[in-house]
């Protein structure tokens, strides 16, 4: 099964001192290929930004016939 290693940055939900102060949370997680689009939508809906995406397992170009 192919997995993507996704690094993203999302604003945290906790309010610290003032409403204007934002604290971002960076995280890295493995996402299965089939769930990639759903995960991408979830991060964007939270107001986050995807920093980096890598192919963690599987062969690069597997779907493009570049075996």
KOLVOTI-286023 format. One record per residue: x, y, z of N, C-alpha, C in turn. Coordinates in steps of 0.05 Angstrom, whole numbers, m for minus. Layout:
+--------+--------+--------+--------+--------+--------+--------+--------+--------+
:    n.u :    n.v :    n.w :   ca.u :   ca.v :   ca.w :    c.u :    c.v :    c.w :
+--------+--------+--------+--------+--------+--------+--------+--------+--------+
:      X :      Y :      Z :      X :      Y :      Z :      X :      Y :      Z :
...
+--------+--------+--------+--------+--------+--------+--------+--------+--------+
***
This chain:
+--------+--------+--------+--------+--------+--------+--------+--------+--------+
:    n.u :    n.v :    n.w :   ca.u :   ca.v :   ca.w :    c.u :    c.v :    c.w :
+--------+--------+--------+--------+--------+--------+--------+--------+--------+
:     17 :    m24 :      0 :      0 :      0 :      0 :     18 :     25 :      0 :
:     10 :     44 :    m17 :     26 :     69 :    m19 :     17 :     88 :      3 :
:     37 :    101 :     15 :     31 :    120 :     36 :     46 :    146 :     30 :
:     33 :    168 :     37 :     45 :    195 :     35 :     53 :    204 :     62 :
:     76 :    216 :     64 :     85 :    229 :     89 :     79 :    259 :     86 :
:     60 :    268 :    101 :     50 :    296 :     98 :     59 :    312 :    122 :
:     71 :    335 :    117 :     78 :    355 :    138 :     60 :    379 :    133 :
:     46 :    387 :    154 :     27 :    409 :    151 :     29 :    428 :    176 :
:     18 :    451 :    172 :     18 :    471 :    194 :    m11 :    481 :    196 :
:    m22 :    478 :    220 :    m50 :    488 :    225 :    m50 :    506 :    249 :
:    m67 :    526 :    249 :    m69 :    544 :    272 :    m83 :    528 :    295 :
:    m72 :    532 :    319 :    m83 :    518 :    342 :   m110 :    530 :    350 :
:   m127 :    513 :    363 :   m153 :    522 :    371 :   m154 :    538 :    397 :
:   m133 :    536 :    413 :   m133 :    549 :    439 :   m128 :    579 :    436 :
:   m141 :    594 :    453 :   m137 :    623 :    453 :   m118 :    630 :    476 :
:    m97 :    644 :    469 :    m77 :    651 :    489 :    m77 :    681 :    493 :
:    m82 :    690 :    517 :    m82 :    719 :    524 :   m102 :    735 :    508 :
:    m97 :    739 :    482 :   m115 :    756 :    466 :   m126 :    740 :    442 :
:   m146 :    751 :    431 :   m158 :    738 :    407 :   m140 :    739 :    383 :
:   m122 :    759 :    382 :   m106 :    763 :    359 :    m81 :    745 :    358 :
:    m74 :    734 :    380 :    m49 :    718 :    382 :    m54 :    690 :    371 :
:    m40 :    682 :    350 :    m43 :    656 :    338 :    m19 :    639 :    344 :
:    m24 :    614 :    348 :     m2 :    595 :    352 :     m5 :    572 :    332 :
:     14 :    568 :    316 :     12 :    547 :    295 :     24 :    520 :    306 :
:     12 :    499 :    296 :     21 :    472 :    304 :     30 :    458 :    278 :
:     55 :    448 :    278 :     65 :    432 :    256 :     62 :    403 :    263 :
:     54 :    387 :    244 :     53 :    358 :    248 :     60 :    343 :    223 :
:     70 :    318 :    227 :     76 :    301 :    204 :     61 :    275 :    209 :
:     48 :    265 :    188 :     34 :    240 :    191 :     34 :    224 :    165 :
:     30 :    198 :    168 :     28 :    181 :    144 :     m1 :    179 :    136 :
:     m6 :    183 :    110 :    m33 :    182 :    100 :    m34 :    162 :     77 :
:    m53 :    143 :     78 :    m55 :    124 :     55 :    m63 :    139 :     30 :
:    m54 :    128 :      7 :    m59 :    140 :    m19 :    m88 :    145 :    m24 :
:   m105 :    126 :    m16 :   m134 :    128 :    m20 :   m147 :    151 :     m4 :
:   m136 :    158 :     19 :   m147 :    179 :     36 :   m134 :    206 :     32 :
:   m117 :    208 :     13 :   m101 :    233 :     10 :   m119 :    257 :      5 :
:   m139 :    255 :    m13 :   m155 :    278 :    m19 :   m172 :    287 :      5 :
:   m183 :    268 :     20 :   m198 :    274 :     44 :   m181 :    288 :     65 :
:   m157 :    279 :     68 :   m138 :    291 :     88 :   m131 :    319 :     79 :
:   m126 :    323 :     53 :   m119 :    349 :     43 :   m142 :    369 :     48 :
:   m167 :    360 :     43 :   m190 :    377 :     47 :   m193 :    385 :     77 :
:   m188 :    365 :     95 :   m190 :    370 :    124 :   m170 :    391 :    133 :
:   m145 :    389 :    123 :   m124 :    409 :    131 :   m132 :    437 :    121 :
:   m141 :    438 :     96 :   m148 :    464 :     85 :   m172 :    476 :     99 :
:   m192 :    460 :    107 :   m216 :    469 :    120 :   m209 :    480 :    148 :
:   m188 :    469 :    161 :   m180 :    479 :    187 :   m164 :    505 :    185 :
:   m159 :    514 :    160 :   m144 :    539 :    156 :   m114 :    534 :    156 :
:   m106 :    509 :    152 :    m78 :    501 :    152 :    m65 :    503 :    125 :
:    m40 :    497 :    124 :    m25 :    497 :    100 :     m7 :    472 :     98 :
:     m7 :    459 :     76 :     10 :    435 :     72 :     38 :    445 :     65 :
:     57 :    436 :     81 :     85 :    445 :     77 :    100 :    427 :     58 :
:     97 :    401 :     62 :    112 :    382 :     46 :     98 :    355 :     44 :
:     99 :    343 :     20 :     88 :    316 :     16 :    109 :    299 :      3 :
:    114 :    275 :     16 :    133 :    256 :      5 :    120 :    229 :      1 :
:    130 :    213 :    m17 :    121 :    186 :    m20 :    137 :    169 :      0 :
:    122 :    158 :     20 :    136 :    144 :     42 :    141 :    114 :     34 :
:    121 :    101 :     23 :    124 :     73 :     14 :    112 :     70 :    m13 :
:    121 :     51 :    m28 :    113 :     47 :    m55 :    134 :     57 :    m74 :
:    129 :     54 :   m100 :    148 :     62 :   m120 :    139 :     88 :   m133 :
:    157 :    107 :   m137 :    150 :    132 :   m151 :    141 :    125 :   m180 :
:    121 :    139 :   m190 :    112 :    134 :   m217 :     97 :    109 :   m221 :
:     86 :     97 :   m200 :     72 :     71 :   m203 :     48 :     73 :   m220 :
:     33 :     94 :   m218 :      8 :     97 :   m234 :     14 :    107 :   m262 :
:     37 :    117 :   m268 :     43 :    130 :   m294 :     56 :    111 :   m313 :
:     60 :     86 :   m306 :     72 :     67 :   m324 :    102 :     70 :   m326 :
:    115 :     81 :   m306 :    144 :     85 :   m307 :    160 :     63 :   m293 :
:    147 :     41 :   m287 :    159 :     19 :   m272 :    188 :     17 :   m279 :
+--------+--------+--------+--------+--------+--------+--------+--------+--------+
***
